[in-house]
Amino acid sequence: MMLRGTLVFARCDERGELVAEGGRVEIRYKRAGTKAYQAAARNLEPSDDATVHPDEHCGDAEAAAPSTKKKAGSKKAGSSKTSSSPTPHQEGAIIVYADGACSGNPGPAGLGVVILDGDAREELSEYLGRGTNNIAELTGILRAAEKLSGRDAPIRIYTDSQYSIGVLTKGWKAKKNQELIRDIEAALDGLPDVKIHYVPGHAGHALNERADELARAAIVAEATSGWVRARP
């Protein structure tokens, strides 16, 4: 099926009719993906190749962020069980992973942020409405900088967006998103010790994968979680 311009696998019966519970259908973004999401049936449209596959085509998956509408401060269901990343982190630093996603470009956009501050871990899943992938990626970094305003500890922000790295640290001249970039630069200037690092996307970095899950969950649910304290 198609979900706002993105090809997805959707739960159906033998005849190809969507299987919906409460108006929502189980979907997967990848055939071998380990996360299952819920999308409103009204937002799913047949693709050019609406092939019906057996269940084994996708394999088992666990539900991803099923409750992005919980209020800030509540424990987030579906938190990632993995808490480590292959990327070495500076001891004593506040670690941030920020990511953005877009269903179509432009299209419905969302962002995800994970902050590790000692033993504390907070996560944000935010729906942005219609936007571009670059806007979502940049806004994730902005949300992290806003959240950590006034902190004296070293802050290390990880992103898989080469565009964000370029316009924020390499002097790339941005033709679009200039106001957003200025807002980020102003927020970063208020942090005494902050660095932005590139991390490859979908390369086994658990915290980056979690930020991606949060961004996609916001799009599917069309909802924002607010900052939620999660298990470290």
C-alpha positions, 0 to 999 in steps of 0.5 A: 500500500501507499502511505502518503507517498511512501510504499509500506506493507499493510496487514490484509486478508487473503482477498487483499482487504485491509484488516483494521482494528479501531480504524487503524492497520498494522504496517511495516516500512521494511519487509525485514523491519523489526518494528510494526506501526499502526496507520489510519486505514483512511490514509492507505491507498493501493500501490501500483503492485498491490501484491498480497503476501503470506505473513512469512513474507515480513516475519515477526515484529514488535510494536513500535512506540504504540502510545505517542499520545501519552503526556510528558512525564509518563513512562513511554510504552515500547521504549527501545530495549537496547541502550548502547551504541557502537559510537564511543561517547565522551565521558561526562557529556550529555549525549543527544541523538536527533533524527527526522523523517518525512513521508514524501518530500515534502510530506507529513514530517516528524522528528525524534530525539533521544537525550542521555544525561548520566543515568537519565534518558528522555525521548521526544517524538514530535509531529511537524505536519507537512514539511521536508526531510531537511526541516525535520532533521534540523528541527530535531537538533533545535529541539535538543538545543532548546531542551538543554539550554542553560546546561554547563556540561559538554553536549555531543549531538549525533545526526545522520543528516549530512545536510544538517552537518554541512549548514551548521558546521561546514559553512554550506550556503543554504538556499532554504530553511535560512530562518530555521538555521539561524534559530538553531545557531542562536540556540547552539551559541547559548551552549558553552561546549557543544559539538555535532557529530555525523553518525551513519543512518541505519548502520546498527547505531541503536540510539540513532535507530531509536530516534528514527523510530520516534520520528516515524511513529510521530508521522504514523500517529500524527501526534507529539509525545512531549518529552518522556522519561524512558528507561536508560 
